[in-house]
Amino acid sequence: MYKITFTVFSILIFAFNGYSADNKSKNNVENKKAETTIKAPDMSFNDDYFVGLKAYDDGLYDVAEYCLANYLKYENKSQKAGFATYLLYQVYMSQGNYKAAQYSFAQLANFKDSRFDRQKMLKDQMFIETKLNCNGAKNLLLTSPKNEYLEVYAKSSCIVDKDITNLLSRIDVSSETLYTVLERVHKDKELVFSTYDNLKAEKRTPKLMNFYGKYFYSNNMKAEFYALYKIYQDSELTSFVLDDIWKNGDYKKYIESFKKEVKNDYKLDKVVYCRMIEASNKEMINFDCDLVDKCLGTKSPDFNKTKLACYMRKEDKEKISWFIGTLTVQDTLKLCEYSKYIIGKKLYDIKFLNKFERCPDKASMYESLLKFKDYNAVIKLGGSGSSQLDIAYMAIAYFYLGNDAQYNNYLNKITDVDLSGMVKRAVNRGNL
């Protein structure tokens, strides 16, 4: 694209110049006897200016560079020359040609134009210096201390020494610049703390306060950390507060602080939620079962057991039934150890009892259901009647439901003598 544009442009210039030369030749013939020939100045370089501007706007920087540089060969004092120089230095910046950018930038001292972005120019000037010569960059910063210079310098690979950090007390630095400097000098505890101690209230941005909070805690500056926490809290700093309490082994305080400090929109590390569960277990206190999701994650192999155990501890029948309803039969089989408790405490929903059909040792479950006289639940748990035990208890349930046909049907399927006798005794005596 660049080559095409450049070629077209060159052809136009060549044609224009050829036409001018041809006309000039004819005029010379016609006026060869004249003692004085008046030559009109060649103003075609002005076309370079307008083509250069358009190329710059279109992002055709190679073309813009060629045209603007060519224009400046003929014109270097007008307002157009100033703007061409301004654009040319930015073209060089985009190309990484910092030496050329530095030269063009220096020429701008001779021009004033409302279109110049002065703040960006300051940052570009320092950026160029840091790329070419760190000593030059440092000298520029020290002789002309500005927030814009310091911000760019601190982000560069140039050394940030005491000469630079001393500027923090001389320059009205922005919060962003201060943050950039602090990241470079974080090993100097005294310096970091002094900048916090002198930090104006309007510059206590969340980003800076979070930095100071994490810095104080990680460097065991507890007094400074808690003083900061009184005026600023976020999820990360709250996790540090809880971590400190946990390390002291105070489970009760951990629970109290968790409930007080953790906001609904906080996203904390899993360990914070797991510790809340462990602390609650230590103190024999029920906890929010949603903490299991945040501690283990729904894909954890222990998630289902832990989540169900939480609902069981609360004896929350509605949540237990809902949760079992979300599980596959295969997942439910891994929870058979809880089925006796769920049924024994009457925390079940008959709709999902068939999911425990393949659990071993179902006798106690059947006994609980018969005790509750929930005969339909016995039949639901028996499912397809895959074992002699299932068939025996389903026969009893049908008997008490008054369904003699089904009772006899299942009774005749029993081949185990002991189970057959158990059924007949239960029917005759009205109990097991």
For each residue, the residues with C-beta under 8 A, 3 or more apart:
1: 4 5 60
2: 5 6 60 62 63
3: 6 7
4: 1 7 8
5: 1 2 8 9 55 60 63
6: 2 3 9 10 62 63 66
7: 3 4 10 11
8: 4 5 11 12
9: 5 6 12 13 51 63 67
10: 6 7 13 14
11: 7 8 14 15
12: 8 9 15 16
13: 9 10 16 17 44 47
14: 10 11 17 18
15: 11 12 18 19
16: 12 13 19 20 44
17: 13 14 20 21 44
18: 14 15 21 22
19: 15 16 22 23
20: 16 17 23 24 42 44
21: 17 18 24 25
22: 18 19 25 26
23: 19 20 26 27
24: 20 21 27 28
25: 21 22 28 29
26: 22 23 29 30
27: 23 24 30 31
28: 24 25 31 32 37
29: 25 26 32
30: 26 27
31: 27 28 34 37
32: 28 29
33:
34: 31 37
35:
36:
37: 28 31 34
38:
39:
40:
41:
42: 20 45
43: 46
44: 13 16 17 20 47 48
45: 42 48 49 70 71 73 74 75
46: 43 49 50 71 75
47: 13 44 50 51
48: 44 45 51 52 67 68 70 71
49: 45 46 52 53 67 68 71 75 80 84
50: 46 47 53 54
51: 9 47 48 54 55 63 67
52: 48 49 55 56 63 64 66 67 68 71 84 87
53: 49 50 56 57 64 84 87
54: 50 51 57 58
55: 5 51 52 58 60 61 63 64 67
56: 52 53 59 60 61 64 68 87 90 91
57: 53 54
58: 54 55
59: 56
60: 1 2 5 55 56 63 64
61: 55 56 64 65 91 94 95
62: 2 6 65 66
63: 2 5 6 9 51 52 55 60 66 67
64: 52 53 55 56 60 61 67 68 87 88 91
65: 61 62 68 69 88 91 92 95
66: 6 52 62 63 69 70
67: 9 48 49 51 52 55 63 64 70 71
68: 48 49 52 56 64 65 71 72 84 85 87 88 91
69: 65 66 72 73 88
70: 45 48 66 67 73 74
71: 45 46 48 49 52 67 68 74 75 80 81 84
72: 68 69 75 76 81 84 85 88
73: 45 69 70
74: 45 70 71
75: 45 46 49 71 72 78 80 81
76: 72 81 85 107
77: 81 110
78: 75 81 82
79: 82 83 111 113
80: 49 71 75 83 84
81: 71 72 75 76 77 78 84 85 111
82: 78 79 85 86 108 110 111 112 113
83: 79 80 86 87 111 113 115
84: 49 52 53 68 71 72 80 81 87 88
85: 68 72 76 81 82 88 89 104 107 108 111
86: 82 83 89 90 108 111 113 115 116
87: 52 53 56 64 68 83 84 90 91
88: 64 65 68 69 72 84 85 91 92 104
89: 85 86 92 93 101 104 105 108 124
90: 56 86 87 93 94 101 124
91: 56 61 64 65 68 87 88 94 95
92: 65 88 89 95 97 98 100 101 104
93: 89 90 96 97 98 101 124 127 128
94: 61 90 91
95: 61 65 91 92
96: 93
97: 92 93 100 101
98: 92 93 101 102 128 131 132
99: 102 103 132
100: 92 97 103 104
101: 89 90 92 93 97 98 104 105 124 128
102: 98 99 105 106 128 129 132
103: 99 100 106 107
104: 85 88 89 92 100 101 107 108
105: 89 101 102 108 121 124 125 128
106: 102 103 109
107: 76 85 103 104 110 111
108: 82 85 86 89 104 105 111 116 121
109: 106
110: 77 82 107
111: 79 81 82 83 85 86 107 108 116
112: 82 116
113: 79 82 83 86 116
114:
115: 83 86
116: 86 108 111 112 113 121
117: 120 121
118: 121 122
119: 122 123 148
120: 117 123 124
121: 105 108 116 117 118 124 125
122: 118 119 125 126 146 148 149
123: 119 120 126 127 148 149 151 152
124: 89 90 93 101 105 120 121 127 128
125: 105 121 122 128 129 140 149
126: 122 123 129 130 137 140 141 148 149 152 153
127: 93 123 124 130 131 152 156
128: 93 98 101 102 105 124 125 131 132
129: 102 125 126 132 133 136 137 140
130: 126 127 134 137 152 153 156 157 158
131: 98 127 128 156
132: 98 99 102 128 129 136
133: 129 136 137
134: 130 137 138 156 157 158 159
135: 138 139
136: 129 132 133 139 140
137: 126 129 130 133 134 140 141 153 156 158
138: 134 135 141 142 153 158 159 163 164
139: 135 136 142 143
140: 125 126 129 136 137 143 144 149
141: 126 137 138 144 145 146 149 150 153 164 167
142: 138 139 145 163 167
143: 139 140
144: 140 141 149
145: 141 142 149 150 167 170 171
146: 122 141 149 150 171
147: 150 151 171 172 173 174 177
148: 119 122 123 126 151 152
149: 122 123 125 126 140 141 144 145 146 152 153
150: 141 145 146 147 153 154 164 167 171 173 177 181
151: 123 147 148 154 155 173 174 176 177 180
152: 123 126 127 130 148 149 155 156
153: 126 130 137 138 141 149 150 156 158 160 164
154: 150 151 160 164 177 180 181 184
155: 151 152 180
156: 127 130 131 134 137 152 153
157: 130 134
158: 130 134 137 138 153
159: 134 138 164
160: 153 154 164 165 181 184 185
161: 164 165
162: 165 166
163: 138 142 166 167
164: 138 141 150 153 154 159 160 161 167 181
165: 160 161 162 168 181 185 188 191
166: 162 163 169 170
167: 141 142 145 150 163 164 170 171
168: 165 171 173 178 181 195
169: 166 198
170: 145 166 167
171: 145 146 147 150 167 168
172: 147
173: 147 150 151 168 177 178 181
174: 147 151 177 178 203
175: 178 179 203 204 205 207 208
176: 151 179 180 207
177: 147 150 151 154 173 174 180 181
178: 168 173 174 175 181 182 195 199 203 208
179: 175 176 182 183 207 208 211
180: 151 154 155 176 177 183 184
181: 150 154 160 164 165 168 173 177 178 184 185
182: 178 179 185 186 192 195 211 215
183: 179 180 186 211
184: 154 160 180 181
185: 160 165 181 182 188 191 192
186: 182 183 192 215
187:
188: 165 185 191 192
189: 192 193 219 221
190: 193 194
191: 165 185 188 194 195
192: 182 185 186 188 189 195 196 212 215
193: 189 190 196 197 221 224
194: 190 191 197 198
195: 168 178 182 191 192 198 199
196: 192 193 199 212 224 228
197: 193 194
198: 169 194 195
199: 178 195 196 203 204 208
200: 203 204
201: 204
202:
203: 174 175 178 199 200 208
204: 175 199 200 201 208 209 231 232
205: 175 208 209
206: 209 210 232 234
207: 175 176 179 210 211
208: 175 178 179 199 203 204 205 211 212
209: 204 205 206 212 213 228 232 234
210: 206 207 213 214 232 234 236 237
211: 179 182 183 207 208 214 215
212: 192 196 208 209 215 216 228
213: 209 210 216 217 225 228 229 232 234 236 237 240
214: 210 211 217 218 236 237 240
215: 182 186 192 211 212 218 219 221
216: 212 213 219 221 222 224 225 228
217: 213 214 220 221 222 225 237 240 244
218: 214 215
219: 189 215 216
220: 217
221: 189 193 215 216 217 224 225
222: 216 217 225 226 244
223: 226 227
224: 193 196 216 221 227 228
225: 213 216 217 221 222 228 229 237 240
226: 222 223 229 230
227: 223 224 230 231
228: 196 209 212 213 216 224 225 231 232 237
229: 213 225 226 232 233 237 241
230: 226 227
231: 204 227 228
232: 204 206 209 210 213 228 229 237
233: 229 237 238 261
234: 206 209 210 213 237 238
235: 238 239 263 266 267 268
236: 210 213 214 239 240
237: 210 213 214 217 225 228 229 232 233 234 240 241
238: 233 234 235 241 242 261 262 263 266 268
239: 235 236 242 243 268 269 272
240: 213 214 217 225 236 237 243 244
241: 229 237 238 244 245 257 261
242: 238 239 245 246 254 257 258 261 262 272 275
243: 239 240 246 247 272
244: 217 222 240 241 247 248
245: 241 242 248 250 253 254 257
246: 242 243 249 254 275 279
247: 243 244
248: 244 245 253
249: 246
250: 245 253 254
251: 254 255 278 279 282 283
252: 255 256 279 283
253: 245 248 250 256 257
254: 242 245 246 250 251 257 258 275 276 279
255: 251 252 258 259 276 279 280 283 285
256: 252 253 259 260
257: 241 242 245 253 254 260 261
258: 242 254 255 261 262 272 276 279
259: 255 256 262
260: 256 257
261: 233 238 241 242 257 258
262: 238 242 258 259 266 268 272
263: 235 238 266
264:
265:
266: 235 238 262 263
267: 235
268: 235 238 239 262 272 273 294
269: 239 272
270: 273 274 294 295 296 297
271: 274 275
272: 239 242 243 258 262 268 269 275 276
273: 268 270 276 277 291 294 295
274: 270 271 277 278 295 296
275: 242 246 254 271 272 278 279
276: 254 255 258 272 273 279 280 287 291 295
277: 273 274 280 281 287 291 292 295 306
278: 251 274 275 281 282
279: 246 251 252 254 255 258 275 276 282 283
280: 255 276 277 283 285 286 287
281: 277 278 284
282: 251 278 279
283: 251 252 255 279 280
284: 281
285: 255 280
286: 280 310 313 314
287: 276 277 280 291 310
288: 291
289: 292 307 310 311 314 319
290: 293 294
291: 273 276 277 287 288 294 295
292: 277 289 295 296 303 306 307 310
293: 290 296 297 298 303 307
294: 268 270 273 290 291
295: 270 273 274 276 277 291 292 306
296: 270 274 292 293 300 302 303 306
297: 270 293 300 303
298: 293 303
299: 303
300: 296 297 303
301:
302: 296 305 306
303: 292 293 296 297 298 299 300 306 307
304: 307 308 327 331 334 335
305: 302 308 309 334 335 338
306: 277 292 295 296 302 303 309 310
307: 289 292 293 303 304 310 311 323
308: 304 305 311 312 320 323 324 335 338
309: 305 306 312 313 338
310: 286 287 289 292 306 307 313 314
311: 289 307 308 314 316 319 320 323
312: 308 309 315 320 338 341 342 345 347
313: 286 309 310
314: 286 289 310 311 319
315: 312 345 347
316: 311 319 320 347
317: 320 321 346 347 348 349
318: 321 322
319: 289 311 314 316 322 323
320: 308 311 312 316 317 323 324 342 347 348 349
321: 317 318 324 325 347 348 349 351 352
322: 318 319 325 326
323: 307 308 311 319 320 326 327
324: 308 320 321 327 332 335 349 352 355
325: 321 322 349 351 352
326: 322 323
327: 304 323 324 331 332 335 355
328: 331 332
329: 332 333 355 357 358
330: 333 334
331: 304 327 328 334 335
332: 324 327 328 329 335 336 352 355 356
333: 329 330 336 358 359
334: 304 305 330 331
335: 304 305 308 324 327 331 332 338 339
336: 332 333 339 356 359 360
337: 340
338: 305 308 309 312 335 341 342
339: 335 336 342 343 356 359 365
340: 337 343 344 361 364 365 368
341: 312 338 344 345 347
342: 312 320 338 339 345 347 348
343: 339 340 346 347 348 353 356 365 368 369
344: 340 341 364 365 368
345: 312 315 341 342
346: 317 343 368 372
347: 312 315 316 317 320 321 341 342 343
348: 317 320 321 342 343 352 353 377
349: 317 320 321 324 325 352 353
350: 353 374 376 377 380
351: 321 325 380
352: 321 324 325 332 348 349 355
353: 343 348 349 350 356 357 377 380 381
354: 357 380 381 383
355: 324 327 329 332 352
356: 332 336 339 343 353 359 362 365 381
357: 329 353 354 381 382 383 384 386 390
358: 329 333 386
359: 333 336 339 356 362 365
360: 336
361: 340 364
362: 356 359 365 366 381 389 390
363: 366 367 389
364: 340 344 361 367 368
365: 339 340 343 344 356 359 362 368 369 381
366: 362 363 369 370 378 381 389 393
367: 363 364 370 371 432
368: 340 343 344 346 364 365 371 372
369: 343 365 366 372 374 375 377 378 381
370: 366 367 373 374 375 378 393 396 397 432
371: 367 368
372: 346 368 369 377
373: 370 400
374: 350 369 370 377 378
375: 369 370 378 379 397 398 400 401
376: 350 379 380 397 401
377: 348 350 353 369 372 374 380 381
378: 366 369 370 374 375 381 382 393 394 396 397
379: 375 376 382 394 397 398
380: 350 351 353 354 376 377 383
381: 353 354 356 357 362 365 366 369 377 378 390 393
382: 357 378 379 385 390 391 393 394 397
383: 354 357 380 386 390
384: 357 390
385: 382 390 391 394 410 413
386: 357 358 383 390
387: 390 391
388: 391 392 414 415 416 419
389: 362 363 366 392 393 419
390: 357 362 381 382 383 384 385 386 387 393 394
391: 382 385 387 388 394 395 410 413 414 419
392: 388 389 395 396 410 414 416 419 420 422 423
393: 366 370 378 381 382 389 390 396 397
394: 378 379 382 385 390 391 397 398 410
395: 391 392 398 399 406 407 410 411 414 423
396: 370 378 392 393 399 400 423 426 427
397: 370 375 376 378 379 382 393 394 400 401
398: 375 379 394 395 401 403 404 406 407 410
399: 395 396 402 403 404 407 426 427
400: 373 375 396 397
401: 375 376 397 398
402: 399
403: 398 399 406 407
404: 398 399 407 408
405: 408 409
406: 395 398 403 409 410
407: 395 398 399 403 404 410 411 427
408: 404 405 411 412
409: 405 406 412 413
410: 385 391 392 394 395 398 406 407 413 414
411: 395 407 408 414 420 423
412: 408 409
413: 385 391 409 410
414: 388 391 392 395 410 411 419 420 423
415: 388 420
416: 388 392 419 420
417: 420 421
418: 421 422
419: 388 389 391 392 414 416 422 423
420: 392 411 414 415 416 417 423 424
421: 417 418 424 425
422: 392 418 419 425 426 432
423: 392 395 396 411 414 419 420 426 427
424: 420 421 427 428
425: 421 422 428 429 432
426: 396 399 422 423 429 430 431 432
427: 396 399 407 423 424 430
428: 424 425
429: 425 426
430: 426 427
431: 426
432: 367 370 422 425 426
